[in-house]
Amino acid sequence: MSASDSRVSFADHLFRYIELPVRIFGNFAGWIYFGIGVIVAYEVVMRYFFNAPTHWVEESARIGMVWATFLLFAACISERQLITITLITGAFGDRGKTIFELINFLLLSFTAAILLWYSVSMFLDAIRIGRATATPLRVPYWIFYLPLCLGFGLVLFQTVAESIYILFTGKRRKPDVQPEH
């Protein structure tokens, strides 16, 4: 086994543990979407069959959408389930694709760090002010900002780990995802 192969093997083994929180939050996000479907179906039944609409479903579904969406970002990056422009990347060889992917991860890391900074600021500000929604539930706004902090923190964690992997091994961790026809 060459030194390069042993670095790749070690990095692949280590990455299983690095991706664990991303995978856990991604699965949790999937269950949140399922829960949203259940409560919206409940609302439809209550409103149209029993003429008894609820006051909590719309805001609960909105909270769930925010949580699920932002917790899913890092898992999408990990699984390479993002929109890509294959016209550009298809013109590169393996080395070019690796460099292009590294540049993308570095740009995503930079963007995630900025968004994490601002989302933490908004989260802390919402707690300090005691801001809440103007609905009967009066949900504190920090509940909407916390998933931004977690989501962008996970994206930063994932993209930095992916960048280090490429720099450490000189290879891409996952091949291109082929579009389904």
KACOR-V424782 format. One line per field, one symbol per residue. phi: phi as a letter, one per 30 degrees, with the letter a starting at -180 (. if undefined). burial: b if it has 24 or more other C-alpha atoms within 12 Angstrom, else e. A space follows every 10 residues. Layout:
BEGIN
phi = ???
burial = ???
END
This chain:
BEGIN
phi = .ddddddddd dddddeddde dddddddedd ddedddeddd dedddddccc hbdcccdddd dddddddddd ddeddddech ccdbcddddd dcdedddddd dddddddddd ddddddeddd dddddddddi dbdcbedhdd dddddedddd ddddddeddd ddddedddci bddbdddddd c
burial = eeeeeeebee bbeebeebbe bbbebbeebb ebbeebeebb eebeeeeeee eeeeeebebb bbbbbbbbbb bbbbbbbbeb eeeeeeeeee eeeeeebbeb bbebbbebbe ebbebbeebb ebbeeeeeee eeeeeeeeeb bbbbbbbbbb bbbbbbbbbb bbbbbbbbbb bbbeeeeeee e
END
